[in-house]
Amino acid sequence: MALDLRQIEVFKPYDQELPHSLLEEEAFSDETIARWLDAEILRVGKLGSEVLGVYAMERADATRFLLHGVVVSRSTRKQRLGRWLVGHAIGVAESKGGRHLQAAGNRSSRLYMRMGFTQRDGQHIFDMIQE
């Protein structure tokens, strides 16, 4: 059954909604999981009470944000939820004065490039459009 993205709600998680299992499924190190869970901005995508995805990011400086990445549950992959969450992260960064969003690592390189990120100095960067 196809996922209706309009039904996905994105929130700052309560303690009981922290996405430990999603991050552990990715075989992240304990250090990486701790960095994600302690991130300045941690958001989960939920359908009802089920957490289906997560992203984490930090403010790097006054105009730049660092996106640690996006993880979606295996059951919802290939249904555009990752794209939905990256779009949410872009909106949050922009609403907090961000002009640039840098994606950490190369795990989701194809996704980032499809969404308009450019590659500079080995990094994926999304530049917000100035009004």
C-alpha positions in Angstrom: 0.0 0.0 0.0 1.4 3.4 -1.0 2.3 5.9 1.7 0.2 9.1 1.6 2.8 11.7 2.6 0.1 14.2 3.5 -0.7 12.0 6.5 2.9 12.1 7.8 3.3 14.5 10.8 6.8 15.7 11.6 7.5 16.6 15.2 10.2 17.0 17.7 10.0 13.6 19.4 8.9 12.9 23.0 11.3 10.7 24.9 9.2 7.6 24.1 9.4 8.5 20.4 13.2 8.7 20.1 14.1 6.6 17.0 16.6 4.2 18.6 15.4 1.2 16.5 15.6 3.1 13.2 19.1 4.3 13.8 20.2 0.9 15.1 18.8 -0.8 11.9 21.3 1.4 9.9 24.2 -0.2 11.9 25.3 3.3 13.1 27.9 3.3 15.9 26.8 4.2 19.4 28.7 7.5 19.0 26.7 8.3 15.8 23.4 7.4 17.4 24.2 9.6 20.4 25.1 12.5 18.1 21.8 12.2 16.2 19.8 11.9 19.4 21.6 14.9 21.0 21.3 17.1 17.8 20.0 20.6 18.2 17.2 19.8 15.8 15.8 16.2 15.8 12.5 15.5 14.0 10.6 12.3 13.5 8.0 11.6 10.8 5.0 9.7 12.2 2.0 8.1 10.8 -0.4 7.8 13.7 1.8 6.6 16.6 4.4 4.9 14.4 7.7 6.6 13.8 8.6 6.0 10.1 11.5 8.4 9.6 13.9 10.7 11.3 16.4 13.5 10.5 18.9 15.4 12.7 20.7 18.6 12.1 22.8 21.3 13.8 23.4 25.0 13.2 27.0 25.3 12.0 27.1 29.1 12.1 24.7 32.0 11.6 23.7 31.0 8.0 24.8 27.3 7.7 23.1 24.2 9.0 24.6 20.6 9.0 22.1 17.8 8.2 23.4 14.6 9.8 21.2 12.7 7.5 17.8 11.1 7.0 16.7 7.6 7.9 13.4 6.0 7.0 12.0 2.6 8.1 12.7 -0.2 5.7 9.0 -0.7 5.1 8.6 2.8 3.8 11.6 3.1 1.5 11.1 4.1 -2.1 7.9 6.0 -1.2 9.5 9.5 -1.1 9.5 9.8 2.7 13.2 10.6 2.7 12.6 13.4 0.2 9.7 14.7 2.3 11.9 14.8 5.4 14.8 16.5 3.7 12.3 19.1 2.4 11.1 19.6 6.0 14.7 20.0 7.2 15.3 22.7 4.5 12.2 24.6 5.7 13.3 24.4 9.3 16.8 25.6 8.5 15.4 28.5 6.4 12.9 29.5 9.1 15.9 29.7 11.5 17.8 32.1 9.2 19.7 29.4 7.3 21.0 30.2 3.8 22.9 26.9 3.2 22.3 23.3 4.3 25.2 20.9 4.1 24.5 17.2 4.1 27.0 15.1 6.1 28.5 12.1 4.4 27.6 10.5 1.1 24.9 8.0 2.2 22.1 9.7 0.4 24.1 11.3 -2.4 21.5 10.4 -5.1 18.6 11.8 -3.1 20.5 15.0 -2.3 21.5 15.6 -6.0 17.9 15.0 -7.1 16.7 17.6 -4.7 18.9 20.4 -6.0 22.0 20.0 -3.7 25.2 20.8 -5.5 28.5 19.1 -4.8 31.3 21.4 -3.7 34.6 20.3 -2.2 33.2 16.8 -1.7 30.2 18.1 0.2 26.5 18.2 -0.7 25.2 21.8 -0.2 21.7 23.2 -0.7 21.6 26.9 -1.1 18.3 28.6 -0.1 16.9 30.8 -2.8 17.1 34.4 -1.8 14.0 36.5 -2.2 
